Amino acid sequence: QAQRQLNKYLERFGTPATQQRIAKPADKQPNVYRLIQEAYLRTLSRDPTTTERAEAKEYIESSPDVPTGLQDLLWALVNTREFIVNH
């Protein structure tokens, strides 16, 4: 049963090596919209609104690199009232 759960997890999220490849600047630009959606789903358990998605994309693209922008986005989401009330 544990092996099945692990396989499901790896199928959904990939291996740690896959996650590192996404963050490397040498690789092509990751799909920012997908990363934003994952951030919202993992923190607020919902999809971002069109406005939230556009603002997050603009912020991430203005950051020094994608991982830094995404880290800032996650920090902002964790500090929202919606996150604090739901968790």
TIMI-2910 file (N, C-alpha, C, CB; in pm, 1 decimal, decimal comma, always signed):
<rs>
+----------+----------+----------+----------+----------+----------+----------+----------+----------+----------+----------+----------+------+
!      n_x !      n_y !      n_z !     ca_x !     ca_y !     ca_z !      c_x !      c_y !      c_z !     cb_x !     cb_y !     cb_z ! resn !
+----------+----------+----------+----------+----------+----------+----------+----------+----------+----------+----------+----------+------+
!    +82,5 !   -119,0 !     +0,0 !     +0,0 !     +0,0 !     +0,0 !    +87,4 !   +126,0 !     +0,0 !    -94,1 !     -0,6 !   +121,2 !  Gln !
!   +192,5 !   +122,8 !    +77,9 !   +281,9 !   +238,2 !    +81,7 !   +347,5 !   +260,8 !    -54,4 !   +389,4 !   +219,2 !   +189,8 !  Ala !
!   +383,4 !   +152,5 !   -121,1 !   +444,4 !   +165,4 !   -253,5 !   +346,6 !   +228,1 !   -353,0 !   +491,0 !    +28,0 !   -304,5 !  Gln !
!   +219,2 !   +190,3 !   -346,2 !   +118,4 !   +248,6 !   -434,4 !   +104,0 !   +398,5 !   -408,3 !    -17,0 !   +177,9 !   -415,5 !  Arg !
!   +102,8 !   +436,9 !   -280,5 !    +92,7 !   +577,9 !   -245,6 !   +214,1 !   +655,1 !   -298,2 !    +80,2 !   +594,6 !    -93,1 !  Gln !
!   +332,1 !   +595,3 !   -283,3 !   +453,1 !   +659,2 !   -332,0 !   +448,3 !   +676,0 !   -483,0 !   +575,8 !   +578,6 !   -291,8 !  Leu !
!   +403,4 !   +573,1 !   -553,5 !   +392,6 !   +581,5 !   -699,2 !   +294,5 !   +690,3 !   -742,2 !   +349,3 !   +447,0 !   -756,6 !  Asn !
!   +182,5 !   +703,2 !   -669,5 !    +85,5 !   +809,1 !   -699,6 !   +149,1 !   +946,7 !   -680,5 !    -39,8 !   +795,3 !   -610,0 !  Lys !
!   +221,0 !   +961,1 !   -571,4 !   +286,7 !  +1088,5 !   -542,0 !   +388,3 !  +1122,5 !   -650,6 !   +355,7 !  +1083,5 !   -404,1 !  Tyr !
!   +472,0 !  +1026,4 !   -686,3 !   +574,2 !  +1050,5 !   -788,6 !   +512,2 !  +1080,1 !   -924,4 !   +667,2 !   +930,3 !   -799,5 !  Leu !
!   +400,9 !  +1015,1 !   -953,1 !   +332,0 !  +1040,2 !  -1079,7 !   +276,6 !  +1182,5 !  -1083,0 !   +218,3 !   +937,9 !  -1100,8 !  Glu !
!   +225,0 !  +1227,6 !   -970,8 !   +163,7 !  +1360,6 !   -965,7 !   +266,7 !  +1472,6 !   -958,5 !    +71,0 !  +1370,0 !   -846,8 !  Arg !
!   +368,8 !  +1455,0 !   -872,9 !   +461,3 !  +1564,9 !   -846,7 !   +600,0 !  +1545,7 !   -908,4 !   +475,4 !  +1583,2 !   -699,4 !  Phe !
!   +630,8 !  +1426,1 !   -954,2 !   +763,9 !  +1401,2 !  -1009,5 !   +863,6 !  +1369,4 !   -900,1 !   +811,7 !  +1521,2 !  -1089,8 !  Gly !
!   +984,1 !  +1336,4 !   -941,6 !  +1090,1 !  +1304,8 !   -846,4 !  +1157,9 !  +1434,1 !   -803,0 !  +1193,3 !  +1206,2 !   -908,1 !  Thr !
!  +1233,8 !  +1430,9 !   -694,0 !  +1305,4 !  +1552,3 !   -654,2 !  +1396,9 !  +1604,5 !   -765,4 !  +1387,4 !  +1525,4 !   -528,5 !  Pro !
!  +1456,6 !  +1515,4 !   -842,5 !  +1543,0 !  +1558,6 !   -952,9 !  +1461,5 !  +1635,4 !  -1057,1 !  +1612,9 !  +1436,9 !  -1018,5 !  Ala !
!  +1338,9 !  +1591,5 !  -1081,4 !  +1251,5 !  +1662,2 !  -1176,1 !  +1220,6 !  +1801,5 !  -1123,8 !  +1120,1 !  +1583,3 !  -1199,8 !  Thr !
!  +1191,2 !  +1812,9 !   -995,9 !  +1160,5 !  +1942,7 !   -937,3 !  +1280,4 !  +2035,9 !   -946,4 !  +1117,1 !  +1926,7 !   -791,7 !  Gln !
!  +1401,5 !  +1984,5 !   -926,5 !  +1521,1 !  +2067,7 !   -936,1 !  +1543,2 !  +2115,2 !  -1078,2 !  +1643,4 !  +1991,4 !   -887,1 !  Gln !
!  +1514,2 !  +2031,2 !  -1176,4 !  +1531,7 !  +2071,0 !  -1315,9 !  +1439,5 !  +2187,7 !  -1350,3 !  +1504,7 !  +1952,1 !  -1409,8 !  Arg !
!  +1320,4 !  +2191,6 !  -1290,8 !  +1227,5 !  +2301,4 !  -1316,7 !  +1287,5 !  +2433,1 !  -1269,5 !  +1092,2 !  +2276,0 !  -1247,3 !  Ile !
!  +1358,2 !  +2429,8 !  -1157,2 !  +1408,0 !  +2552,2 !  -1096,4 !  +1539,6 !  +2601,6 !  -1156,8 !  +1425,8 !  +2530,8 !   -949,6 !  Ala !
!  +1611,3 !  +2519,0 !  -1231,4 !  +1741,0 !  +2560,0 !  -1284,9 !  +1723,0 !  +2667,0 !  -1392,2 !  +1816,8 !  +2438,7 !  -1342,4 !  Lys !
!  +1797,9 !  +2776,4 !  -1381,8 !  +1785,3 !  +2881,5 !  -1481,5 !  +1834,3 !  +2838,9 !  -1620,3 !  +1861,3 !  +3002,8 !  -1436,2 !  Pro !
!  +1922,0 !  +2740,6 !  -1628,5 !  +1974,2 !  +2695,8 !  -1757,5 !  +1865,1 !  +2629,9 !  -1842,0 !  +2090,3 !  +2598,4 !  -1736,6 !  Ala !
!  +1765,5 !  +2573,3 !  -1776,7 !  +1655,9 !  +2510,4 !  -1850,0 !  +1568,2 !  +2617,9 !  -1911,9 !  +1572,4 !  +2418,5 !  -1757,4 !  Asp !
!  +1484,6 !  +2576,4 !  -2006,2 !  +1392,0 !  +2672,8 !  -2063,7 !  +1294,4 !  +2719,9 !  -1956,9 !  +1316,3 !  +2611,8 !  -2183,7 !  Lys !
!  +1233,2 !  +2831,6 !  -1979,2 !  +1141,3 !  +2893,0 !  -1883,0 !  +1027,6 !  +2797,2 !  -1847,6 !  +1084,2 !  +3024,5 !  -1939,5 !  Gln !
!  +1007,5 !  +2769,5 !  -1718,1 !   +895,0 !  +2683,1 !  -1680,9 !   +761,9 !  +2754,5 !  -1705,1 !   +906,4 !  +2640,2 !  -1533,0 !  Pro !
!   +657,6 !  +2678,1 !  -1712,7 !   +524,2 !  +2734,2 !  -1732,8 !   +482,7 !  +2807,8 !  -1605,7 !   +420,6 !  +2622,6 !  -1769,3 !  Asn !
!   +491,7 !  +2938,6 !  -1609,0 !   +465,4 !  +3020,9 !  -1491,0 !   +321,2 !  +3006,2 !  -1445,2 !   +496,5 !  +3167,7 !  -1520,2 !  Val !
!   +227,3 !  +2997,7 !  -1538,3 !    +86,5 !  +2982,9 !  -1499,3 !    +63,6 !  +2852,7 !  -1421,9 !     -4,1 !  +2986,6 !  -1623,9 !  Tyr !
!   +131,2 !  +2746,4 !  -1463,8 !   +116,8 !  +2618,7 !  -1392,9 !   +174,2 !  +2629,7 !  -1251,7 !   +187,2 !  +2504,6 !  -1470,8 !  Arg !
!   +287,9 !  +2695,8 !  -1238,6 !   +348,9 !  +2713,3 !  -1106,5 !   +261,2 !  +2797,6 !  -1015,4 !   +486,6 !  +2777,5 !  -1119,6 !  Leu !
!   +199,8 !  +2900,3 !  -1070,6 !   +110,2 !  +2985,9 !   -991,7 !    -11,2 !  +2905,8 !   -946,3 !    +65,4 !  +3110,0 !  -1073,9 !  Ile !
!    -68,6 !  +2828,4 !  -1036,8 !   -184,1 !  +2747,0 !  -1001,2 !   -147,9 !  +2646,9 !   -891,4 !   -237,9 !  +2673,6 !  -1124,9 !  Gln !
!    -32,7 !  +2582,3 !   -903,0 !    +11,8 !  +2487,9 !   -799,5 !    +28,6 !  +2558,6 !   -665,4 !   +144,6 !  +2420,7 !   -840,7 !  Glu !
!    +85,1 !  +2678,3 !   -666,7 !   +104,8 !  +2752,8 !   -542,3 !    -28,7 !  +2781,3 !   -474,4 !   +179,4 !  +2884,2 !   -569,5 !  Ala !
!   -127,4 !  +2824,4 !   -552,0 !   -259,6 !  +2852,6 !   -495,5 !   -328,0 !  +2724,7 !   -446,2 !   -347,8 !  +2922,3 !   -599,7 !  Tyr !
!   -318,0 !  +2618,9 !   -524,4 !   -382,2 !  +2493,7 !   -483,8 !   -320,1 !  +2438,6 !   -356,5 !   -372,3 !  +2390,1 !   -595,5 !  Leu !
!   -190,4 !  +2448,3 !   -344,6 !   -122,3 !  +2392,7 !   -226,9 !   -138,1 !  +2477,7 !   -101,8 !    +23,7 !  +2375,6 !   -256,3 !  Arg !
!   -160,7 !  +2606,4 !   -117,9 !   -175,0 !  +2691,1 !     +0,8 !   -320,6 !  +2722,1 !    +33,9 !    -99,4 !  +2820,2 !    -19,0 !  Thr !
!   -399,0 !  +2762,6 !    -66,2 !   -536,0 !  +2806,2 !    -40,7 !   -641,4 !  +2704,6 !    -85,2 !   -560,6 !  +2937,0 !   -110,0 !  Leu !
!   -596,4 !  +2594,9 !   -145,6 !   -686,4 !  +2488,2 !   -192,2 !   -790,0 !  +2538,3 !   -292,7 !   -757,6 !  +2425,0 !    -73,8 !  Ser !
!   -745,4 !  +2629,6 !   -377,3 !   -832,9 !  +2679,9 !   -484,0 !   -746,4 !  +2734,4 !   -596,1 !   -930,4 !  +2790,0 !   -430,9 !  Arg !
!   -808,9 !  +2751,0 !   -712,9 !   -739,2 !  +2811,5 !   -825,8 !   -734,7 !  +2962,5 !   -807,6 !   -807,8 !  +2774,6 !   -959,4 !  Asp !
!   -630,9 !  +3027,1 !   -861,2 !   -626,8 !  +3173,2 !   -852,1 !   -728,6 !  +3235,8 !   -946,5 !   -485,7 !  +3225,4 !   -884,0 !  Pro !
!   -777,6 !  +3352,8 !   -910,9 !   -865,7 !  +3425,8 !  -1001,3 !   -781,4 !  +3478,8 !  -1117,2 !   -939,9 !  +3542,5 !   -927,0 !  Thr !
!   -847,7 !  +3527,8 !  -1218,8 !   -776,5 !  +3582,6 !  -1334,7 !   -686,2 !  +3698,1 !  -1292,8 !   -876,2 !  +3629,7 !  -1442,3 !  Thr !
!   -736,0 !  +3783,4 !  -1207,0 !   -657,6 !  +3897,4 !  -1158,5 !   -537,9 !  +3850,6 !  -1076,9 !   -745,2 !  +3990,8 !  -1074,3 !  Thr !
!   -560,9 !  +3756,5 !   -985,2 !   -451,2 !  +3703,9 !   -903,7 !   -344,3 !  +3639,6 !   -991,7 !   -504,2 !  +3601,9 !   -801,6 !  Glu !
!   -388,2 !  +3563,3 !  -1091,2 !   -294,4 !  +3496,8 !  -1180,5 !   -209,5 !  +3599,6 !  -1256,6 !   -370,0 !  +3405,9 !  -1279,3 !  Arg !
!   -273,6 !  +3704,0 !  -1307,5 !   -201,6 !  +3807,1 !  -1382,7 !   -102,1 !  +3882,0 !  -1294,2 !   -300,5 !  +3906,0 !  -1445,1 !  Ala !
!   -144,4 !  +3917,8 !  -1173,1 !    -55,1 !  +3988,8 !  -1080,6 !    +62,5 !  +3901,0 !  -1038,6 !   -132,7 !  +4035,0 !   -956,5 !  Glu !
!    +35,4 !  +3773,5 !  -1011,6 !   +142,2 !  +3682,4 !   -971,8 !   +242,0 !  +3662,8 !  -1085,7 !    +83,8 !  +3547,0 !   -928,4 !  Ala !
!   +191,3 !  +3648,9 !  -1207,8 !   +279,3 !  +3631,3 !  -1324,2 !   +367,3 !  +3753,8 !  -1342,4 !   +196,9 !  +3605,4 !  -1452,2 !  Lys !
!   +307,9 !  +3871,1 !  -1331,9 !   +384,2 !  +3995,5 !  -1345,9 !   +493,4 !  +4004,1 !  -1239,8 !   +290,8 !  +4117,6 !  -1336,0 !  Glu !
!   +459,8 !  +3966,9 !  -1115,1 !   +557,7 !  +3973,5 !  -1007,4 !   +670,5 !  +3873,7 !  -1030,6 !   +490,5 !  +3947,1 !   -872,4 !  Tyr !
!   +635,9 !  +3749,2 !  -1064,0 !   +738,5 !  +3646,1 !  -1083,9 !   +832,1 !  +3684,6 !  -1197,9 !   +673,1 !  +3509,5 !  -1112,8 !  Ile !
!   +776,6 !  +3738,7 !  -1305,6 !   +860,2 !  +3777,0 !  -1418,8 !   +948,4 !  +3897,8 !  -1388,7 !   +773,5 !  +3806,3 !  -1538,6 !  Glu !
!   +910,5 !  +3980,0 !  -1291,1 !   +993,4 !  +4094,5 !  -1254,2 !  +1097,9 !  +4057,5 !  -1148,3 !   +905,4 !  +4208,3 !  -1202,8 !  Ser !
!  +1090,5 !  +3936,2 !  -1094,6 !  +1186,5 !  +3889,2 !   -995,2 !  +1318,2 !  +3852,4 !  -1062,7 !  +1130,0 !  +3768,3 !   -917,8 !  Ser !
!  +1426,5 !  +3842,3 !   -984,7 !  +1555,8 !  +3805,8 !  -1043,6 !  +1552,3 !  +3671,3 !  -1117,2 !  +1661,6 !  +3801,2 !   -935,2 !  Pro !
!  +1477,0 !  +3576,5 !  -1061,5 !  +1458,9 !  +3447,7 !  -1128,0 !  +1326,4 !  +3387,5 !  -1081,7 !  +1578,4 !  +3350,8 !  -1097,6 !  Asp !
!  +1282,5 !  +3284,3 !  -1151,7 !  +1151,6 !  +3223,8 !  -1123,3 !  +1144,6 !  +3165,2 !   -982,0 !  +1121,1 !  +3114,5 !  -1225,9 !  Val !
!  +1245,0 !  +3088,7 !   -936,2 !  +1234,4 !  +3033,8 !   -800,2 !  +1220,5 !  +3141,0 !   -692,0 !  +1355,4 !  +2949,1 !   -770,3 !  Pro !
!  +1291,7 !  +3251,4 !   -707,5 !  +1281,6 !  +3359,9 !   -608,8 !  +1142,0 !  +3421,6 !   -611,2 !  +1388,5 !  +3468,6 !   -636,1 !  Thr !
!  +1089,7 !  +3447,3 !   -730,0 !   +955,0 !  +3503,0 !   -741,9 !   +849,6 !  +3409,4 !   -686,5 !   +924,1 !  +3534,4 !   -886,2 !  Gly !
!   +864,9 !  +3280,5 !   -713,9 !   +769,2 !  +3182,0 !   -663,7 !   +777,9 !  +3169,9 !   -511,4 !   +794,0 !  +3045,1 !   -729,2 !  Leu !
!   +896,9 !  +3176,3 !   -458,5 !   +913,8 !  +3172,3 !   -312,9 !   +843,7 !  +3291,6 !   -248,3 !  +1064,1 !  +3171,4 !   -275,3 !  Gln !
!   +859,5 !  +3408,3 !   -306,1 !   +791,8 !  +3527,8 !   -253,7 !   +639,7 !  +3513,9 !   -262,7 !   +837,5 !  +3653,1 !   -330,5 !  Asp !
!   +592,6 !  +3458,3 !   -374,5 !   +448,0 !  +3437,0 !   -390,2 !   +395,1 !  +3342,9 !   -282,5 !   +416,5 !  +3380,1 !   -530,0 !  Leu !
!   +465,0 !  +3232,4 !   -260,0 !   +421,3 !  +3137,5 !   -157,3 !   +420,5 !  +3202,4 !    -18,8 !   +512,3 !  +3013,6 !   -156,8 !  Leu !
!   +522,3 !  +3281,4 !     +9,6 !   +528,1 !  +3350,4 !   +138,7 !   +408,4 !  +3444,6 !   +154,0 !   +660,7 !  +3429,2 !   +152,6 !  Trp !
!   +375,6 !  +3515,2 !    +47,5 !   +261,0 !  +3606,5 !    +51,8 !   +131,0 !  +3528,8 !    +71,6 !   +253,7 !  +3690,3 !    -77,5 !  Ala !
!   +116,5 !  +3415,3 !     +4,6 !     -6,1 !  +3334,8 !    +18,6 !    -20,8 !  +3278,6 !   +159,6 !     -6,1 !  +3219,9 !    -83,1 !  Leu !
!    +89,2 !  +3234,9 !   +218,3 !    +84,3 !  +3178,5 !   +353,4 !    +47,3 !  +3286,2 !   +455,3 !   +219,8 !  +3114,3 !   +390,3 !  Val !
!    +76,1 !  +3410,4 !   +424,3 !    +45,1 !  +3519,8 !   +516,1 !    -88,3 !  +3587,2 !   +489,2 !   +152,8 !  +3621,7 !   +509,8 !  Asn !
!   -169,5 !  +3530,2 !   +400,4 !   -301,2 !  +3587,8 !   +375,9 !   -399,8 !  +3546,5 !   +485,1 !   -353,4 !  +3544,8 !   +238,1 !  Thr !
!   -500,4 !  +3626,0 !   +502,8 !   -604,6 !  +3594,6 !   +599,0 !   -674,9 !  +3463,4 !   +560,9 !   -706,3 !  +3710,2 !   +607,5 !  Arg !
!   -693,2 !  +3443,5 !   +430,3 !   -759,0 !  +3322,1 !   +382,6 !   -683,2 !  +3197,1 !   +426,3 !   -771,7 !  +3325,0 !   +230,4 !  Glu !
!   -551,1 !  +3198,8 !   +417,8 !   -470,4 !  +3083,9 !   +459,5 !   -479,4 !  +3064,0 !   +610,2 !   -323,6 !  +3102,4 !   +417,0 !  Phe !
!   -465,3 !  +3173,1 !   +682,8 !   -462,7 !  +3164,5 !   +829,9 !   -596,4 !  +3113,3 !   +883,4 !   -430,0 !  +3302,8 !   +892,0 !  Ile !
!   -707,0 !  +3158,1 !   +826,5 !   -839,1 !  +3115,4 !   +871,7 !   -865,9 !  +2969,5 !   +834,9 !   -947,3 !  +3205,4 !   +811,7 !  Val !
!   -823,6 !  +2928,3 !   +715,3 !   -848,9 !  +2791,2 !   +670,4 !   -757,3 !  +2689,3 !   +734,5 !   -834,9 !  +2783,0 !   +521,9 !  Asn !
!   -640,9 !  +2730,3 !   +780,9 !   -545,7 !  +2634,2 !   +836,2 !   -518,9 !  +2667,4 !   +980,3 !   -414,6 !  +2633,1 !   +756,4 !  His !
+----------+----------+----------+----------+----------+----------+----------+----------+----------+----------+----------+----------+------+
</rs>
